[in-house]
Amino acid sequence: MIEQDVLRRFLFEDMGVRGEWVKLRDSWQAAKAHQQGPQNVMQQLGQALAAVTMLSATVKFRGSMIMQAQGDGDLKTLVAQCTHDRKIRGLVRSADRASGSTLEQMFGHGRLVLTIEPENAEPYQGIVPLQGAGLANALETYFTQSEQLRTRLWLFADEMQAVGLLLQELPAQQSYRSDWDHIEMLANTVTEQELMTLDCGQMLHRLFHEEKVRLFDAEPVEFKCACSRERLERTLLALGRAELESILKERDVIEVGCEFCGAHYHFDKVDVEGILSQEKAANGPETRH
């Protein structure tokens, strides 16, 4: 049975190198169903979702990892998000036609922001320029500059699936530099077709059959949006009574759409008053002296 919508981690037992492999199919189809853009833009989204899934597994946290690329070119915005339990979503905003294939050609002048949002801690953010042939190059630069870890990524996406391979050094090992050079040389022979068609075990055997590799259990990946009526109520509440009443004067209903999944939420005057009264009750009655 072909592996789909899974992340696999692996470790070279006697070397200072670890790796990850991901293949998205149904989750990729679900994520892109709510997005629009030319084929080369959608490929970037698929690659970003494969990348952020693997990157989320390189850190131990509960929360989400967000990768956001923004520029002044035809491709304006690209966002990919993955939670600690491998729930993914993403969005793109681009011109109807986005020329080029490299990051500079598509995004123009831009930057790539990686944000880790733990559930009970302050977010951590890293930023690098959007430079290179593709997202893999920009992310490799991020790890080299921000984390001082040599990292290689291979990312591909088509209409049916999005795939990725990640290798990263483990400096704790004494011979990690020579280990890294050896494994990287072998990995550089991998092809797009192999990543698209082979299972993780097959690919590892093809690339590293002479090495001792430990392959961990598959982790399922699925598309799931984090939007909810409760979250939007908190957003509306932050606007304050005056702003909400001003909006309702212009129109009878406040309509909010989710850019990730296409869900629509409606809040009428009764809904808004209920939101405001709940906040008032939570704060308790005013005390006068």
N, C-alpha and C positions, 0 to 999 in steps of 0.2 A: 504494500500500500504506500502510495506516494505521500511524503510528509508535506502538509500544507498548514499555514497559519500557526507556525511554531517557531520558537527560539531555542537553539541548542548551544550550550556552552561546552567548551572543551579545553583541556589542559595538557601540555606536553610534560609528561611526568618528570623527566630528568633534565628539563631545560627551563630557562627563565622566560617562558612565553605562554600566554593564554590566548584563547580565541572564542569567537562567537559566530554563529551562522543563523540566518533568519530567512524564512520564505513566507510571504503573505499572498493569499489568494482571495478567499471570501472577505477577509477583513479589508483588503485593498479595494475590492469591488464596492464594498459598503461605504468606505471612506470617500471614494471619488464620486460616488453617485450624487453627492450633494454639491459638487464643485464643477466649475466650467472653465475651460481653457483649451488652447491648441495642444496638439499631441506632445510637443517638446516641453510644454509647461507641466502637463500632467505627469510626464516622466520624472520631472524634478520633484513633484509631490510624492510619487511612489518611492523614489530614492530617499527622500527625507524621512518618510515613515519607517522604512527599513532601517535607516541610520539611527533614528531616535529610539527605536525598540532595542537595538543593540547597546546603545549608549546608556540607556536606563538600567541595563544589567551590569554595567561596569561599576556602579556605586551601590552601597547598601543604604536604603532609605525607604520610608513610607511617604508617598506623595506623588509628584509628577515631575517629569523632565520635559522642558519645552525648548524646541529649536525654532528660532525665528530669523528669517533672512529678509532684509528690506533693501531696496535700491531705487534709483531714479530712472531705471530703464523700462523696457516693455513689461518685464516681470516685476511687479511692485512689491508684493508681499507673499511670503511662503511661511506657513506655520505648521509644525508637526509636534504632537504631544503624545507621550506614553506614560502611563502610571506604573507604579511599582509592581502591580499585578498584570501588566501587559495589556492594558486597554488603550487603544490608539484612536486618534482623530487628527484631522488636518484640514487646512484650507489654503487656497491660492487666490490671488487677485492679480490679473494681468490684462494687457491689451488683447484685443481679439486676435492679433497676430503678434507673436513674440519671435523676433528674428534671432539667429545665432544658436550656438550650442554651449559655449563656455560661459562661466559665471559672469564675467565682465560684459560679454555680448548681451546676455539676457537681463541681468540686473543693473547694468551700468555701474555707477559708484554706489557701493552698498556695504553692509556689514552683516555678520552672522553672530547672533546672540544665543548662547546656551544658558538656560536658567534651570536650576534645581529648586523645586518648591517642596520642602519637607512639610509634613502635616503639623509638626509642633516646633518649628524652628524658623529662623529667618532665611529667606531665599538666598541662594548663591548664584552669581552671574559671571560669565566669561564672554569676552567679545573679541572677534578677529575680523579682519577685512574679508570681503567676498572676492577672493582671488583664486585663480586656478582653472583647470579645465572643467571641474565639477565639484559637487558638494564633498565628495570624498577627499579631494585635495585641501579644501578649506578646513575640514574637520581634522585632518592630519596636522595641519599647521596649528590648529587650536591646541591639540594635545602636546605638541612639541614646545609651544611657547608657554602655555598656561599650566600644564601639568608636568612638563619635562619628562614625558613618556613617549618613546617612539611607538607610533601607532600606524597601521595601514588599514585602509578600507577599500572594499570593492562594492560598488552599488550599481544595480541595474533595475529597470522597470519597463514593462510594456503594458499593453492593454489588459493582459490577463493576470500578471503577477508582479510583485516587487521582491527583490532578493538582495541579500547583503552578506558580506564576510568581513570580519574584523579580527586583526591580530594586534596584540599589545605586549610590550616587554614587561617583565617582572624583575625590577632591579635588585630584589633581595637575593636572587641567585648569583653565585660567584662568577659564573661564566656567561652571564646573560648577554653580553655584547656579541660574543662569537655565536652563541645560540641564536640570537636574533638574526644575524646576517645569514645564517644557514637556512632558517625557516622562511625568511622573507624571500630568499632566492628561489626556494621551492614553490612558494605561494604565487610568485609572479608568473608562473606558467598557467594559472587558472584562466579559463575563458568564460565569457558571458554565457555561452550555451551550456557549459558545465554547471554553472551556478543556477541556471534556469531549470535544468532537467534532472540533476542528480540530487539524491537525498544527502543529508549531512554525512552519514557514515560512508557512503559511496565516494563523496568528494574528498573526505579526509584520507581514505585509502588511496585514491588516485594521486593526491598531492604528497602525502606523508607516510606511505606504507612502510617505510623503514624506521619510523619513529614510534616511540611508545606514547600513545595518545589516550587520555581518559575522556570519554564522552559522557556528559551528564544527561539526565532525563530531559525530555522535551517539555518546554513551558508553552502552553497554549496562548495565542494572541488573538484578540478579537477587537472589532470596532465597537466602541461604546462612547457616546457623548456624555459629558459631565454636566450639561445644562439641566436646569430644573426650575420649576416655578418658584421654589423657595429661594434659590440663588438670585433670581431676577427681582424678587421682592426686596431682598437686601440691597440690590443695586438701585432700585427705585427709591427706597427709603433714604439712601445716601444723598439723593437729589434734594430732599427737603420738601416740606409742605408747599411753600410758595411756588417752587418750580413745577411741582406736580399739578397744582391747581391751575397754573398758567397754561400748561400743556392741555389739560382737560377743557379749558375754555375754548381753545382752538379746535379741538376734536373731542368727540364723546368718549372715545376709547384710546388707550395707549397700547399700541401694537409693537411687540418686540419679536424679532426673528433671530434664530440661532444660525450663525454663519457656518457652523461645523456640520449640523445634521438637518437643517431646514425646518426644524420645529418652530411653530408660531404660538406665541402667548398673547393673550388679550387681558387687559385690566381696565374695567370701567370705573365710574366714580365710586360705586359701592365697594369695589375691590380695593381701590386706593385708600378710601377712608378706613377700611378694615386693617390695612397694613399700617397706617399711621396710628390707629388706636391701639394696636398690639404693641407698638413701640412705646407708646405713652404708658400703657399698663406695665410693661417690663421695667420702665424707669421708676415707676411708683409715683404716688401723688406728690405734688410740690409741697414743700414745708415752708411756712411763712413765720417770720420772727417779728 
